[in-house]
Amino acid sequence: MRANEELTLDGNAVGGLLDEVFGADLTAAVGTCPDCGRRDALATLRAYTYAPGVVLRCPGCDGVQLVIVRTPRGLRHQLRSVIERR
């Protein structure tokens, strides 16, 4: 069992937030992990939402793919995955 597995959701849990950041629900989009090369829908990423922001990690290697934080100036994000819309 991975650490904090009981707190882990899948990427579908942040579909609305992805829409808010990118202007579209990207859960069906395919991402490629820059760490291990895994290609899969963003819905398969592991979402950690019990923090000051949201962290999406690769289910294969646990590499961080996307971080989204809400600040007083708006939403900020850092994207590491290469995303292809279907």
PDB file as gemmi writes it, atoms N, CA and C in Angstrom:
CRYST1    1.000    1.000    1.000  90.00  90.00  90.00 P 1                      
ATOM      1  N   MET A   1       0.844  -1.184   0.000  1.00  0.00           N  
ATOM      2  CA  MET A   1       0.000   0.000   0.000  1.00  0.00           C  
ATOM      3  C   MET A   1       0.890   1.249   0.000  1.00  0.00           C  
ATOM      4  N   ARG A   2       0.564   2.203  -0.860  1.00  0.00           N  
ATOM      5  CA  ARG A   2       1.299   3.468  -0.913  1.00  0.00           C  
ATOM      6  C   ARG A   2       0.911   4.347   0.263  1.00  0.00           C  
ATOM      7  N   ALA A   3       1.804   5.233   0.648  1.00  0.00           N  
ATOM      8  CA  ALA A   3       1.516   6.164   1.734  1.00  0.00           C  
ATOM      9  C   ALA A   3       0.300   7.014   1.392  1.00  0.00           C  
ATOM     10  N   ASN A   4      -0.571   7.207   2.341  1.00  0.00           N  
ATOM     11  CA  ASN A   4      -1.774   8.039   2.190  1.00  0.00           C  
ATOM     12  C   ASN A   4      -2.704   7.537   1.094  1.00  0.00           C  
ATOM     13  N   GLU A   5      -2.693   6.238   0.824  1.00  0.00           N  
ATOM     14  CA  GLU A   5      -3.537   5.697  -0.236  1.00  0.00           C  
ATOM     15  C   GLU A   5      -5.015   5.965   0.024  1.00  0.00           C  
ATOM     16  N   GLU A   6      -5.409   5.984   1.301  1.00  0.00           N  
ATOM     17  CA  GLU A   6      -6.806   6.247   1.628  1.00  0.00           C  
ATOM     18  C   GLU A   6      -7.218   7.688   1.305  1.00  0.00           C  
ATOM     19  N   LEU A   7      -6.271   8.575   1.102  1.00  0.00           N  
ATOM     20  CA  LEU A   7      -6.554   9.966   0.755  1.00  0.00           C  
ATOM     21  C   LEU A   7      -6.465  10.221  -0.746  1.00  0.00           C  
ATOM     22  N   THR A   8      -6.157   9.193  -1.516  1.00  0.00           N  
ATOM     23  CA  THR A   8      -5.927   9.332  -2.947  1.00  0.00           C  
ATOM     24  C   THR A   8      -7.217   9.162  -3.736  1.00  0.00           C  
ATOM     25  N   LEU A   9      -7.451  10.071  -4.662  1.00  0.00           N  
ATOM     26  CA  LEU A   9      -8.567   9.992  -5.599  1.00  0.00           C  
ATOM     27  C   LEU A   9      -7.985   9.786  -6.989  1.00  0.00           C  
ATOM     28  N   ASP A  10      -8.841   9.602  -7.987  1.00  0.00           N  
ATOM     29  CA  ASP A  10      -8.309   9.554  -9.346  1.00  0.00           C  
ATOM     30  C   ASP A  10      -8.507  10.920 -10.005  1.00  0.00           C  
ATOM     31  N   GLY A  11      -7.966  11.075 -11.199  1.00  0.00           N  
ATOM     32  CA  GLY A  11      -8.005  12.353 -11.897  1.00  0.00           C  
ATOM     33  C   GLY A  11      -9.402  12.875 -12.179  1.00  0.00           C  
ATOM     34  N   ASN A  12     -10.406  11.994 -12.210  1.00  0.00           N  
ATOM     35  CA  ASN A  12     -11.783  12.446 -12.419  1.00  0.00           C  
ATOM     36  C   ASN A  12     -12.254  13.392 -11.322  1.00  0.00           C  
ATOM     37  N   ALA A  13     -11.690  13.256 -10.138  1.00  0.00           N  
ATOM     38  CA  ALA A  13     -12.099  14.071  -9.001  1.00  0.00           C  
ATOM     39  C   ALA A  13     -11.776  15.554  -9.191  1.00  0.00           C  
ATOM     40  N   VAL A  14     -10.855  15.860 -10.087  1.00  0.00           N  
ATOM     41  CA  VAL A  14     -10.465  17.253 -10.307  1.00  0.00           C  
ATOM     42  C   VAL A  14     -10.833  17.732 -11.708  1.00  0.00           C  
ATOM     43  N   GLY A  15     -11.791  17.065 -12.345  1.00  0.00           N  
ATOM     44  CA  GLY A  15     -12.230  17.467 -13.684  1.00  0.00           C  
ATOM     45  C   GLY A  15     -12.704  18.905 -13.731  1.00  0.00           C  
ATOM     46  N   GLY A  16     -13.465  19.323 -12.747  1.00  0.00           N  
ATOM     47  CA  GLY A  16     -13.948  20.704 -12.700  1.00  0.00           C  
ATOM     48  C   GLY A  16     -12.814  21.704 -12.548  1.00  0.00           C  
ATOM     49  N   LEU A  17     -11.830  21.360 -11.743  1.00  0.00           N  
ATOM     50  CA  LEU A  17     -10.676  22.233 -11.553  1.00  0.00           C  
ATOM     51  C   LEU A  17      -9.848  22.321 -12.835  1.00  0.00           C  
ATOM     52  N   LEU A  18      -9.697  21.203 -13.549  1.00  0.00           N  
ATOM     53  CA  LEU A  18      -8.989  21.229 -14.833  1.00  0.00           C  
ATOM     54  C   LEU A  18      -9.712  22.130 -15.822  1.00  0.00           C  
ATOM     55  N   ASP A  19     -11.031  22.083 -15.790  1.00  0.00           N  
ATOM     56  CA  ASP A  19     -11.839  22.964 -16.646  1.00  0.00           C  
ATOM     57  C   ASP A  19     -11.606  24.421 -16.279  1.00  0.00           C  
ATOM     58  N   GLU A  20     -11.529  24.699 -14.993  1.00  0.00           N  
ATOM     59  CA  GLU A  20     -11.305  26.072 -14.529  1.00  0.00           C  
ATOM     60  C   GLU A  20      -9.924  26.591 -14.949  1.00  0.00           C  
ATOM     61  N   VAL A  21      -8.927  25.735 -14.898  1.00  0.00           N  
ATOM     62  CA  VAL A  21      -7.554  26.141 -15.238  1.00  0.00           C  
ATOM     63  C   VAL A  21      -7.334  26.207 -16.747  1.00  0.00           C  
ATOM     64  N   PHE A  22      -7.775  25.167 -17.473  1.00  0.00           N  
ATOM     65  CA  PHE A  22      -7.452  25.042 -18.883  1.00  0.00           C  
ATOM     66  C   PHE A  22      -8.608  25.355 -19.828  1.00  0.00           C  
ATOM     67  N   GLY A  23      -9.794  25.617 -19.288  1.00  0.00           N  
ATOM     68  CA  GLY A  23     -10.939  25.933 -20.129  1.00  0.00           C  
ATOM     69  C   GLY A  23     -11.608  24.722 -20.746  1.00  0.00           C  
ATOM     70  N   ALA A  24     -11.240  23.528 -20.277  1.00  0.00           N  
ATOM     71  CA  ALA A  24     -11.838  22.289 -20.771  1.00  0.00           C  
ATOM     72  C   ALA A  24     -11.597  21.193 -19.745  1.00  0.00           C  
ATOM     73  N   ASP A  25     -12.509  20.245 -19.697  1.00  0.00           N  
ATOM     74  CA  ASP A  25     -12.320  19.077 -18.844  1.00  0.00           C  
ATOM     75  C   ASP A  25     -11.347  18.155 -19.569  1.00  0.00           C  
ATOM     76  N   LEU A  26     -10.150  18.050 -19.062  1.00  0.00           N  
ATOM     77  CA  LEU A  26      -9.108  17.284 -19.738  1.00  0.00           C  
ATOM     78  C   LEU A  26      -8.953  15.867 -19.201  1.00  0.00           C  
ATOM     79  N   THR A  27      -9.913  15.368 -18.435  1.00  0.00           N  
ATOM     80  CA  THR A  27      -9.754  14.035 -17.863  1.00  0.00           C  
ATOM     81  C   THR A  27      -9.626  12.957 -18.935  1.00  0.00           C  
ATOM     82  N   ALA A  28     -10.203  13.157 -20.109  1.00  0.00           N  
ATOM     83  CA  ALA A  28     -10.089  12.179 -21.196  1.00  0.00           C  
ATOM     84  C   ALA A  28      -8.840  12.391 -22.052  1.00  0.00           C  
ATOM     85  N   ALA A  29      -8.166  13.532 -21.870  1.00  0.00           N  
ATOM     86  CA  ALA A  29      -6.945  13.799 -22.635  1.00  0.00           C  
ATOM     87  C   ALA A  29      -5.852  12.819 -22.202  1.00  0.00           C  
ATOM     88  N   VAL A  30      -4.969  12.491 -23.122  1.00  0.00           N  
ATOM     89  CA  VAL A  30      -3.869  11.567 -22.838  1.00  0.00           C  
ATOM     90  C   VAL A  30      -2.635  12.367 -22.466  1.00  0.00           C  
ATOM     91  N   GLY A  31      -2.017  11.969 -21.368  1.00  0.00           N  
ATOM     92  CA  GLY A  31      -0.778  12.598 -20.927  1.00  0.00           C  
ATOM     93  C   GLY A  31       0.362  11.598 -20.987  1.00  0.00           C  
ATOM     94  N   THR A  32       1.563  12.103 -21.211  1.00  0.00           N  
ATOM     95  CA  THR A  32       2.760  11.274 -21.205  1.00  0.00           C  
ATOM     96  C   THR A  32       3.643  11.718 -20.058  1.00  0.00           C  
ATOM     97  N   CYS A  33       3.955  10.803 -19.166  1.00  0.00           N  
ATOM     98  CA  CYS A  33       4.803  11.103 -18.010  1.00  0.00           C  
ATOM     99  C   CYS A  33       6.230  11.337 -18.487  1.00  0.00           C  
ATOM    100  N   PRO A  34       6.841  12.475 -18.127  1.00  0.00           N  
ATOM    101  CA  PRO A  34       8.222  12.725 -18.546  1.00  0.00           C  
ATOM    102  C   PRO A  34       9.235  11.881 -17.784  1.00  0.00           C  
ATOM    103  N   ASP A  35       8.806  11.247 -16.685  1.00  0.00           N  
ATOM    104  CA  ASP A  35       9.727  10.444 -15.885  1.00  0.00           C  
ATOM    105  C   ASP A  35       9.811   8.997 -16.372  1.00  0.00           C  
ATOM    106  N   CYS A  36       8.650   8.361 -16.620  1.00  0.00           N  
ATOM    107  CA  CYS A  36       8.664   6.936 -16.994  1.00  0.00           C  
ATOM    108  C   CYS A  36       8.120   6.674 -18.396  1.00  0.00           C  
ATOM    109  N   GLY A  37       7.528   7.696 -19.055  1.00  0.00           N  
ATOM    110  CA  GLY A  37       7.017   7.540 -20.405  1.00  0.00           C  
ATOM    111  C   GLY A  37       5.626   6.937 -20.499  1.00  0.00           C  
ATOM    112  N   ARG A  38       4.992   6.664 -19.369  1.00  0.00           N  
ATOM    113  CA  ARG A  38       3.640   6.092 -19.388  1.00  0.00           C  
ATOM    114  C   ARG A  38       2.677   7.044 -20.081  1.00  0.00           C  
ATOM    115  N   ARG A  39       1.827   6.519 -20.974  1.00  0.00           N  
ATOM    116  CA  ARG A  39       0.808   7.302 -21.675  1.00  0.00           C  
ATOM    117  C   ARG A  39      -0.547   6.788 -21.243  1.00  0.00           C  
ATOM    118  N   ASP A  40      -1.391   7.679 -20.727  1.00  0.00           N  
ATOM    119  CA  ASP A  40      -2.719   7.281 -20.287  1.00  0.00           C  
ATOM    120  C   ASP A  40      -3.566   8.532 -20.091  1.00  0.00           C  
ATOM    121  N   ALA A  41      -4.869   8.324 -19.944  1.00  0.00           N  
ATOM    122  CA  ALA A  41      -5.783   9.449 -19.721  1.00  0.00           C  
ATOM    123  C   ALA A  41      -5.473  10.117 -18.387  1.00  0.00           C  
ATOM    124  N   LEU A  42      -5.648  11.438 -18.331  1.00  0.00           N  
ATOM    125  CA  LEU A  42      -5.411  12.163 -17.097  1.00  0.00           C  
ATOM    126  C   LEU A  42      -6.320  11.668 -15.974  1.00  0.00           C  
ATOM    127  N   ALA A  43      -7.444  11.074 -16.324  1.00  0.00           N  
ATOM    128  CA  ALA A  43      -8.346  10.515 -15.313  1.00  0.00           C  
ATOM    129  C   ALA A  43      -7.668   9.419 -14.502  1.00  0.00           C  
ATOM    130  N   THR A  44      -6.619   8.793 -15.039  1.00  0.00           N  
ATOM    131  CA  THR A  44      -5.942   7.712 -14.324  1.00  0.00           C  
ATOM    132  C   THR A  44      -4.880   8.213 -13.355  1.00  0.00           C  
ATOM    133  N   LEU A  45      -4.551   9.505 -13.421  1.00  0.00           N  
ATOM    134  CA  LEU A  45      -3.560  10.037 -12.498  1.00  0.00           C  
ATOM    135  C   LEU A  45      -4.103   9.975 -11.069  1.00  0.00           C  
ATOM    136  N   ARG A  46      -3.210   9.827 -10.111  1.00  0.00           N  
ATOM    137  CA  ARG A  46      -3.616   9.834  -8.701  1.00  0.00           C  
ATOM    138  C   ARG A  46      -3.674  11.274  -8.229  1.00  0.00           C  
ATOM    139  N   ALA A  47      -4.805  11.658  -7.676  1.00  0.00           N  
ATOM    140  CA  ALA A  47      -5.025  13.038  -7.235  1.00  0.00           C  
ATOM    141  C   ALA A  47      -4.949  13.120  -5.716  1.00  0.00           C  
ATOM    142  N   TYR A  48      -4.099  14.007  -5.241  1.00  0.00           N  
ATOM    143  CA  TYR A  48      -3.990  14.303  -3.815  1.00  0.00           C  
ATOM    144  C   TYR A  48      -4.576  15.694  -3.618  1.00  0.00           C  
ATOM    145  N   THR A  49      -5.693  15.764  -2.909  1.00  0.00           N  
ATOM    146  CA  THR A  49      -6.418  17.033  -2.770  1.00  0.00           C  
ATOM    147  C   THR A  49      -6.418  17.562  -1.344  1.00  0.00           C  
ATOM    148  N   TYR A  50      -5.844  16.836  -0.408  1.00  0.00           N  
ATOM    149  CA  TYR A  50      -5.824  17.258   0.996  1.00  0.00           C  
ATOM    150  C   TYR A  50      -4.541  18.004   1.311  1.00  0.00           C  
ATOM    151  N   ALA A  51      -4.356  19.120   0.663  1.00  0.00           N  
ATOM    152  CA  ALA A  51      -3.168  19.953   0.833  1.00  0.00           C  
ATOM    153  C   ALA A  51      -3.559  21.376   0.456  1.00  0.00           C  
ATOM    154  N   PRO A  52      -2.648  22.303   0.552  1.00  0.00           N  
ATOM    155  CA  PRO A  52      -2.981  23.666   0.115  1.00  0.00           C  
ATOM    156  C   PRO A  52      -3.349  23.748  -1.356  1.00  0.00           C  
ATOM    157  N   GLY A  53      -2.987  22.751  -2.127  1.00  0.00           N  
ATOM    158  CA  GLY A  53      -3.321  22.686  -3.546  1.00  0.00           C  
ATOM    159  C   GLY A  53      -3.642  21.263  -3.926  1.00  0.00           C  
ATOM    160  N   VAL A  54      -3.653  20.998  -5.224  1.00  0.00           N  
ATOM    161  CA  VAL A  54      -3.920  19.663  -5.751  1.00  0.00           C  
ATOM    162  C   VAL A  54      -2.658  19.175  -6.447  1.00  0.00           C  
ATOM    163  N   VAL A  55      -2.300  17.929  -6.200  1.00  0.00           N  
ATOM    164  CA  VAL A  55      -1.144  17.319  -6.849  1.00  0.00           C  
ATOM    165  C   VAL A  55      -1.636  16.088  -7.592  1.00  0.00           C  
ATOM    166  N   LEU A  56      -1.306  15.992  -8.877  1.00  0.00           N  
ATOM    167  CA  LEU A  56      -1.625  14.816  -9.690  1.00  0.00           C  
ATOM    168  C   LEU A  56      -0.326  14.079  -9.981  1.00  0.00           C  
ATOM    169  N   ARG A  57      -0.315  12.774  -9.651  1.00  0.00           N  
ATOM    170  CA  ARG A  57       0.893  11.955  -9.809  1.00  0.00           C  
ATOM    171  C   ARG A  57       0.652  10.794 -10.751  1.00  0.00           C  
ATOM    172  N   CYS A  58       1.698  10.381 -11.430  1.00  0.00           N  
ATOM    173  CA  CYS A  58       1.669   9.234 -12.329  1.00  0.00           C  
ATOM    174  C   CYS A  58       1.397   7.969 -11.514  1.00  0.00           C  
ATOM    175  N   PRO A  59       0.438   7.140 -11.946  1.00  0.00           N  
ATOM    176  CA  PRO A  59       0.184   5.899 -11.229  1.00  0.00           C  
ATOM    177  C   PRO A  59       1.275   4.847 -11.428  1.00  0.00           C  
ATOM    178  N   GLY A  60       2.142   5.054 -12.414  1.00  0.00           N  
ATOM    179  CA  GLY A  60       3.211   4.102 -12.680  1.00  0.00           C  
ATOM    180  C   GLY A  60       4.456   4.335 -11.851  1.00  0.00           C  
ATOM    181  N   CYS A  61       4.915   5.588 -11.806  1.00  0.00           N  
ATOM    182  CA  CYS A  61       6.190   5.880 -11.141  1.00  0.00           C  
ATOM    183  C   CYS A  61       6.062   6.861  -9.981  1.00  0.00           C  
ATOM    184  N   ASP A  62       4.869   7.388  -9.754  1.00  0.00           N  
ATOM    185  CA  ASP A  62       4.591   8.337  -8.672  1.00  0.00           C  
ATOM    186  C   ASP A  62       5.173   9.727  -8.948  1.00  0.00           C  
ATOM    187  N   GLY A  63       5.627   9.978 -10.169  1.00  0.00           N  
ATOM    188  CA  GLY A  63       6.163  11.288 -10.515  1.00  0.00           C  
ATOM    189  C   GLY A  63       5.073  12.337 -10.557  1.00  0.00           C  
ATOM    190  N   VAL A  64       5.394  13.538 -10.102  1.00  0.00           N  
ATOM    191  CA  VAL A  64       4.434  14.646 -10.111  1.00  0.00           C  
ATOM    192  C   VAL A  64       4.210  15.109 -11.542  1.00  0.00           C  
ATOM    193  N   GLN A  65       2.935  15.160 -11.974  1.00  0.00           N  
ATOM    194  CA  GLN A  65       2.586  15.563 -13.330  1.00  0.00           C  
ATOM    195  C   GLN A  65       2.004  16.966 -13.382  1.00  0.00           C  
ATOM    196  N   LEU A  66       1.218  17.319 -12.357  1.00  0.00           N  
ATOM    197  CA  LEU A  66       0.528  18.605 -12.357  1.00  0.00           C  
ATOM    198  C   LEU A  66       0.288  19.046 -10.921  1.00  0.00           C  
ATOM    199  N   VAL A  67       0.556  20.313 -10.656  1.00  0.00           N  
ATOM    200  CA  VAL A  67       0.263  20.923  -9.357  1.00  0.00           C  
ATOM    201  C   VAL A  67      -0.598  22.146  -9.624  1.00  0.00           C  
ATOM    202  N   ILE A  68      -1.700  22.279  -8.881  1.00  0.00           N  
ATOM    203  CA  ILE A  68      -2.587  23.433  -9.011  1.00  0.00           C  
ATOM    204  C   ILE A  68      -2.807  24.012  -7.619  1.00  0.00           C  
ATOM    205  N   VAL A  69      -2.597  25.314  -7.490  1.00  0.00           N  
ATOM    206  CA  VAL A  69      -2.766  25.996  -6.215  1.00  0.00           C  
ATOM    207  C   VAL A  69      -3.621  27.238  -6.436  1.00  0.00           C  
ATOM    208  N   ARG A  70      -4.578  27.450  -5.535  1.00  0.00           N  
ATOM    209  CA  ARG A  70      -5.407  28.654  -5.582  1.00  0.00           C  
ATOM    210  C   ARG A  70      -4.762  29.693  -4.661  1.00  0.00           C  
ATOM    211  N   THR A  71      -4.424  30.858  -5.217  1.00  0.00           N  
ATOM    212  CA  THR A  71      -3.806  31.935  -4.457  1.00  0.00           C  
ATOM    213  C   THR A  71      -4.754  33.141  -4.455  1.00  0.00           C  
ATOM    214  N   PRO A  72      -4.452  34.155  -3.656  1.00  0.00           N  
ATOM    215  CA  PRO A  72      -5.282  35.360  -3.702  1.00  0.00           C  
ATOM    216  C   PRO A  72      -5.325  36.006  -5.088  1.00  0.00           C  
ATOM    217  N   ARG A  73      -4.338  35.744  -5.916  1.00  0.00           N  
ATOM    218  CA  ARG A  73      -4.287  36.304  -7.279  1.00  0.00           C  
ATOM    219  C   ARG A  73      -4.893  35.378  -8.321  1.00  0.00           C  
ATOM    220  N   GLY A  74      -5.383  34.222  -7.909  1.00  0.00           N  
ATOM    221  CA  GLY A  74      -5.996  33.279  -8.847  1.00  0.00           C  
ATOM    222  C   GLY A  74      -5.334  31.923  -8.798  1.00  0.00           C  
ATOM    223  N   LEU A  75      -5.643  31.118  -9.783  1.00  0.00           N  
ATOM    224  CA  LEU A  75      -5.088  29.770  -9.859  1.00  0.00           C  
ATOM    225  C   LEU A  75      -3.708  29.790 -10.508  1.00  0.00           C  
ATOM    226  N   ARG A  76      -2.815  29.030  -9.917  1.00  0.00           N  
ATOM    227  CA  ARG A  76      -1.472  28.860 -10.471  1.00  0.00           C  
ATOM    228  C   ARG A  76      -1.271  27.375 -10.707  1.00  0.00           C  
ATOM    229  N   HIS A  77      -0.566  27.029 -11.777  1.00  0.00           N  
ATOM    230  CA  HIS A  77      -0.326  25.618 -12.034  1.00  0.00           C  
ATOM    231  C   HIS A  77       1.061  25.395 -12.613  1.00  0.00           C  
ATOM    232  N   GLN A  78       1.555  24.188 -12.389  1.00  0.00           N  
ATOM    233  CA  GLN A  78       2.801  23.737 -12.999  1.00  0.00           C  
ATOM    234  C   GLN A  78       2.503  22.386 -13.630  1.00  0.00           C  
ATOM    235  N   LEU A  79       2.702  22.294 -14.913  1.00  0.00           N  
ATOM    236  CA  LEU A  79       2.392  21.093 -15.678  1.00  0.00           C  
ATOM    237  C   LEU A  79       3.684  20.466 -16.174  1.00  0.00           C  
ATOM    238  N   ARG A  80       3.872  19.166 -15.896  1.00  0.00           N  
ATOM    239  CA  ARG A  80       5.050  18.448 -16.380  1.00  0.00           C  
ATOM    240  C   ARG A  80       4.695  17.441 -17.459  1.00  0.00           C  
ATOM    241  N   SER A  81       3.459  16.981 -17.487  1.00  0.00           N  
ATOM    242  CA  SER A  81       3.028  15.971 -18.435  1.00  0.00           C  
ATOM    243  C   SER A  81       2.808  16.606 -19.803  1.00  0.00           C  
ATOM    244  N   VAL A  82       3.083  15.856 -20.865  1.00  0.00           N  
ATOM    245  CA  VAL A  82       2.771  16.298 -22.206  1.00  0.00           C  
ATOM    246  C   VAL A  82       1.351  15.808 -22.495  1.00  0.00           C  
ATOM    247  N   ILE A  83       0.426  16.737 -22.793  1.00  0.00           N  
ATOM    248  CA  ILE A  83      -0.983  16.381 -22.929  1.00  0.00           C  
ATOM    249  C   ILE A  83      -1.401  16.430 -24.391  1.00  0.00           C  
ATOM    250  N   GLU A  84      -2.124  15.389 -24.815  1.00  0.00           N  
ATOM    251  CA  GLU A  84      -2.688  15.318 -26.169  1.00  0.00           C  
ATOM    252  C   GLU A  84      -4.198  15.228 -26.007  1.00  0.00           C  
ATOM    253  N   ARG A  85      -4.923  16.179 -26.565  1.00  0.00           N  
ATOM    254  CA  ARG A  85      -6.384  16.110 -26.498  1.00  0.00           C  
ATOM    255  C   ARG A  85      -6.910  15.145 -27.531  1.00  0.00           C  
ATOM    256  N   ARG A  86      -7.913  14.384 -27.130  1.00  0.00           N  
ATOM    257  CA  ARG A  86      -8.528  13.404 -28.041  1.00  0.00           C  
ATOM    258  C   ARG A  86      -9.738  13.998 -28.688  1.00  0.00           C  
TER     259      ARG A  86                                                      
END                                                                             
